[in-house]
Amino acid sequence: MSRSMNSGMKTFGFGLRAMKKHPEIIPVTVILGIACTGAIAYPIYSLFFKTDVTIDGGRTARWDSVNPEKPQKFLTFGQEYKSNPEVEKLRAEIA
């Protein structure tokens, strides 16, 4: 029964035997393998090493809790952080 179903079609296995028989698919498999590895590895890298990527979406956004009078940089030279009266006025109007 299986012979009659595939009588006109030739199946093409994807493995080492196919790569030996058709060496032109080797670069395609290498490129696709690298692309799939990168597509899986980059989100994992971003999740663990980038500070702006978070899993918990229930918390408030980080930019809502930033104090404009507190220095946010690790290293600043001669910069004073003062509250801007225009910003404070707008903040009072909004809230």
C-alpha positions as a Markdown table, in Angstrom:
| # | Residue | x | y | z |
|---|---|---|---|---|
| 1 | Met | 0.0 | 0.0 | 0.0 |
| 2 | Ser | 2.8 | 2.5 | 0.8 |
| 3 | Arg | 4.4 | 1.8 | -2.6 |
| 4 | Ser | 1.2 | 2.6 | -4.5 |
| 5 | Met | 0.7 | 5.9 | -2.6 |
| 6 | Asn | 4.2 | 7.2 | -3.4 |
| 7 | Ser | 4.6 | 5.7 | -6.8 |
| 8 | Gly | 5.0 | 9.1 | -8.6 |
| 9 | Met | 6.7 | 11.0 | -5.8 |
| 10 | Lys | 10.3 | 10.5 | -4.6 |
| 11 | Thr | 10.8 | 11.2 | -0.9 |
| 12 | Phe | 13.8 | 13.3 | 0.1 |
| 13 | Gly | 15.2 | 12.5 | 3.5 |
| 14 | Phe | 17.0 | 15.2 | 5.4 |
| 15 | Gly | 20.1 | 13.7 | 7.0 |
| 16 | Leu | 23.7 | 12.8 | 6.5 |
| 17 | Arg | 22.8 | 10.4 | 3.6 |
| 18 | Ala | 21.0 | 13.3 | 1.8 |
| 19 | Met | 24.0 | 15.6 | 2.4 |
| 20 | Lys | 26.3 | 13.0 | 0.9 |
| 21 | Lys | 24.1 | 12.5 | -2.1 |
| 22 | His | 23.3 | 16.3 | -2.6 |
| 23 | Pro | 26.3 | 18.3 | -1.3 |
| 24 | Glu | 24.7 | 21.6 | -2.4 |
| 25 | Ile | 22.4 | 21.5 | 0.6 |
| 26 | Ile | 25.3 | 21.7 | 3.1 |
| 27 | Pro | 25.7 | 25.5 | 3.0 |
| 28 | Val | 21.9 | 25.9 | 3.3 |
| 29 | Thr | 21.9 | 23.7 | 6.4 |
| 30 | Val | 24.8 | 25.5 | 8.0 |
| 31 | Ile | 23.3 | 29.0 | 7.4 |
| 32 | Leu | 19.9 | 27.9 | 8.7 |
| 33 | Gly | 21.5 | 26.3 | 11.7 |
| 34 | Ile | 23.4 | 29.5 | 12.6 |
| 35 | Ala | 20.3 | 31.6 | 12.0 |
| 36 | Cys | 18.1 | 29.3 | 14.3 |
| 37 | Thr | 20.8 | 29.2 | 17.0 |
| 38 | Gly | 21.1 | 33.0 | 16.9 |
| 39 | Ala | 17.3 | 33.5 | 16.9 |
| 40 | Ile | 17.1 | 31.3 | 20.1 |
| 41 | Ala | 20.3 | 32.6 | 21.8 |
| 42 | Tyr | 19.7 | 36.4 | 21.5 |
| 43 | Pro | 16.4 | 36.6 | 23.5 |
| 44 | Ile | 18.1 | 34.4 | 26.2 |
| 45 | Tyr | 21.1 | 36.7 | 26.2 |
| 46 | Ser | 18.9 | 39.8 | 26.4 |
| 47 | Leu | 16.9 | 38.3 | 29.2 |
| 48 | Phe | 19.9 | 37.7 | 31.4 |
| 49 | Phe | 22.3 | 40.5 | 30.5 |
| 50 | Lys | 20.2 | 43.5 | 29.5 |
| 51 | Thr | 18.7 | 45.6 | 32.2 |
| 52 | Asp | 15.7 | 46.9 | 30.1 |
| 53 | Val | 14.3 | 43.4 | 29.5 |
| 54 | Thr | 12.1 | 42.1 | 32.3 |
| 55 | Ile | 9.8 | 39.1 | 32.6 |
| 56 | Asp | 7.5 | 40.5 | 35.3 |
| 57 | Gly | 5.0 | 42.7 | 33.6 |
| 58 | Gly | 2.9 | 43.4 | 36.7 |
| 59 | Arg | 5.2 | 45.9 | 38.3 |
| 60 | Thr | 5.1 | 49.6 | 37.5 |
| 61 | Ala | 7.4 | 50.9 | 34.9 |
| 62 | Arg | 10.9 | 51.9 | 36.1 |
| 63 | Trp | 10.6 | 55.4 | 34.6 |
| 64 | Asp | 7.6 | 56.2 | 36.8 |
| 65 | Ser | 9.7 | 55.9 | 39.9 |
| 66 | Val | 12.8 | 58.0 | 38.8 |
| 67 | Asn | 13.6 | 60.9 | 41.0 |
| 68 | Pro | 14.8 | 63.9 | 38.9 |
| 69 | Glu | 16.8 | 65.3 | 41.8 |
| 70 | Lys | 18.8 | 62.1 | 42.3 |
| 71 | Pro | 21.8 | 61.5 | 40.0 |
| 72 | Gln | 21.1 | 58.5 | 37.8 |
| 73 | Lys | 24.6 | 58.2 | 36.2 |
| 74 | Phe | 27.5 | 56.4 | 37.8 |
| 75 | Leu | 29.9 | 59.2 | 37.0 |
| 76 | Thr | 29.2 | 62.9 | 36.5 |
| 77 | Phe | 31.5 | 65.8 | 36.5 |
| 78 | Gly | 30.3 | 69.2 | 37.8 |
| 79 | Gln | 26.6 | 68.6 | 37.1 |
| 80 | Glu | 24.0 | 69.7 | 39.6 |
| 81 | Tyr | 20.6 | 68.1 | 39.8 |
| 82 | Lys | 18.0 | 70.7 | 40.6 |
| 83 | Ser | 14.3 | 70.5 | 40.3 |
| 84 | Asn | 13.0 | 72.3 | 37.2 |
| 85 | Pro | 10.1 | 74.6 | 38.2 |
| 86 | Glu | 8.3 | 74.1 | 34.8 |
| 87 | Val | 8.4 | 70.4 | 35.2 |
| 88 | Glu | 7.2 | 70.6 | 38.8 |
| 89 | Lys | 4.3 | 72.8 | 37.7 |
| 90 | Leu | 3.3 | 70.4 | 34.9 |
| 91 | Arg | 3.6 | 67.5 | 37.3 |
| 92 | Ala | 1.3 | 69.2 | 39.8 |
| 93 | Glu | -1.2 | 69.9 | 37.1 |
| 94 | Ile | -1.3 | 66.3 | 35.9 |
| 95 | Ala | -1.4 | 64.7 | 39.3 |
